[in-house]
Amino acid sequence: STAGTWERGEQFDFSLNWQGSMARADTDTVLTWFQRKADLQYILFMPMLPNFPSTYYPVSNVEVKGVELSHSMKWERLGLTLAGTWQKAEYSDTALNHVGVKQGVTMTPEWVFNVRLDYLFPGDKLSSFVEYNYTDEQSIDGGYQGAGQVDKTYSNWLSKLSTVDAGLKYVFDKHWKLDFGVNDIFNQGYKQGVGSKSGNWLETGPYPLAGRMYYTTLEYRF
């Protein structure tokens, strides 16, 4: 039993940062390498079985490594931010799997990208943004590794997702601020994949998955 135990691990990251001017914009670029080894790390398991609940459970021999690159440029009223992350996360818990067999950590996409454009209107009270987000496929019940590749034949996956978000913010004074926005404007949502990567995608799953969402926030600071 792992009741009462604590997650243990070692983590390392190394960053290079450049700040300067490019295309008449204040520019900030950061490149980061990160890695982690952990035991008894809790991961979410979502099996596609009738009346079988999602469960968090601890796994051992977790290895995560990846690279993150971010680049921002700011002009007088316009701002541009680019970000991308690659990561590989897997584990080989001998208590759950055959010795030496690796599985991907669930809900951990290999690639994530973001592009965001901000604009501050004259008067410095109204600002807006539009952004594009990309999230790679995500396993919801782990995928066995074979010859260095994930075997999706008997695994369930959330498909790749590309969304566009937009929003507005109006600052009345130093106390009041109003936000309004829309996430996933084109209502892409998630599709759940079952079987091989080449097809047999299912659009339904054990839980509702979010699509287009509207939000508004009125903030008062004192």
N, C-alpha and C positions, 0 to 999 in steps of 0.2 A: 504494500500500500504506500501511496505517496502523500497521504494526509499529513498535514503539519510540516511538510518540507518546503524549502525555499528554492526559488530559481537561482542558479549559479551560472556565472559566465565571465568571459573576458571580451572586452571590446576595444577596438583601435580605429582611429580615423586620422587622416592627414589631409590638410587643405592647402591649396595655393590660391592667393587672392591678388587680383590686380585692380587698381583703381586709377582712373585717368580720364582723358577726354577722347571721344571718338565721334565723328560726324557731328561735331558741335554739341555733343551731349555729355553730361556727367555719366561716366560709365563705371560699373562695378561687375567684375567677373570672378567667380569662385569655382574651383574644381576640387572635389573631395573624393577620396577613397575611403571606404569604410568596410569593416569586417567584424564579425562576432561569432564566438563559439559559446554554446550554452547547454546546460543540462536542466531538465525539469521545466522547460519552457512551455507555457500553456498555449495551445493552438485551438482554433475553432473547427469542429468537424460537423458537417451538414450532410448526413447520408440521405439518399433518395429512397427511403424505405417507408412503407405505411406506418403511421403512428410511432415513428422513431424520432425523438427530439434531437435538436442540435445540442452539442456537448462541447465544453472546454475540457481538455485533458492534457496532462504534462507529457512531453516527449524528451528524449535525451539525444545527445550527439547532434545538436542543431548547429549548422554552419551557414552563415549568411555573409555574402561579400557583394560589393557593388561600387558603382561610380555615380556621382551626382555632379552635374554642371549647371550653373545658373549664370545668367547674364542680364543685367538691367541697364537701361539707357533713359536719362531724364533730360528733357528739354524744358523750356519755360513753362509750358502748359501740357505737354504731352509726355507720357511715360510708356516705355515698352519693357516687358519682362519676359525672358525665355528661360525655361527650366526643363531638365530631362534627367531621369534616373534609370539606371540599369542595375538590377540586383538578381542574385541567384540564392535561393533559400531552400535548404534541404536538410533532411535528418535521416538517421539510420538507427532507430530505437530498437535494440534487439529484443526488448520485451514485447513489442508489437509486430515486428516484421521478421523475415528471415535474415540471418546474419549477412551483413554486407549489402543488403538491398536498400536502396535509398528512395525516399519519397519527397515530393515537394511540399513545403510548408503551405498550408491552405491560406486563402485570401491574401496571397502575396504575389502581385503581378510582376513579371520580369521587366517590363518597360512601362514608364509613366512619363508623359510630356505635358507641358503647360505653356501656353502663350497668352499674355495678357496685355491689353492696351488701355491706358487710363488717359482721361482728358479733363482738365480743369477749365471751366468756362470763364470768360471775363467777368469780373466782379468777385471772383474767388469764393462764391457761395455754393454753386452747383457744380458737381463733378460726375463723371460717368465712367463706366468701364465695360469692356467686352472681352471675353476670354474663351479660349479653346482648350479642352482637356481631353487627353487620350489615356486610357487605362488598358493594359494588355489583358489577355485571358487570365482568369484566376481559378485555381482548383478549389472546390468546396469539400472534397473528401480525400485529397492527396492523389498523386499520380505516381505510379511505380516508374523508376528509372531503369531503362534498358539500353545498353550500348551508348550511354551518355545522353539519351533522349527520354522524354517523358512519354510513357505509354498511356494513351487516352482511351484505349479500347473499352475499359471497364470503369472509367472514371467520369465524374460529373464536373462540368466547368461553367463558369460565367464567361460569356463571350467577350471579345474585345468591345470597348465602349468609347465612342467619341461624342462629346457633348459641347454645346456652346452656351455660355451663360452671359448675362448682361445685367447692369444695374445702374441706379442713380442715387446720389446722396446730396441732400441740401442742408447746409448749415445755417440756421436762423441767427444764432448768436453763440456766445461761449457756453451757453447752457443747453440749447435745444438743437437736435439733429434728427433728420428723417431719412431713412433708407428704404429703397424699393428695388426689388430685383426678381429675375426669373432664372432658375437653374434648369438646364436641359431644355432649351427653347424649342427644339425640334422633337421633343418627346421620344428620344431614342430608347431610354430605359436599358435594362439588361435582358439579354436572352440567355437562357440556360442551356448549355450544350451537354449532350450525352453521347458517348461513343467516340469514334475517330474524329480527327481534326477536319477531315474532308467533308463531313456532312452529318446528317441526322441530328440537327439542332432542334431542341424543344424550346418553345417560348413560355412554357409554364414551369413552375417549380414549387417547392414545398412552402415558400413564403412569398408574400407580395414584394415586388421589387420596384423601387421608385422610378418615376419618369419625370415629366415636367412638374416643377414646383414653383409657386409664387411665394414671396415673403415680403413683409414690410416691418420696419422697426422704428419706433419713436423713442429717442433717447434723451434723457435729461440728466445733466451733470451738475453737482452742487459741491 
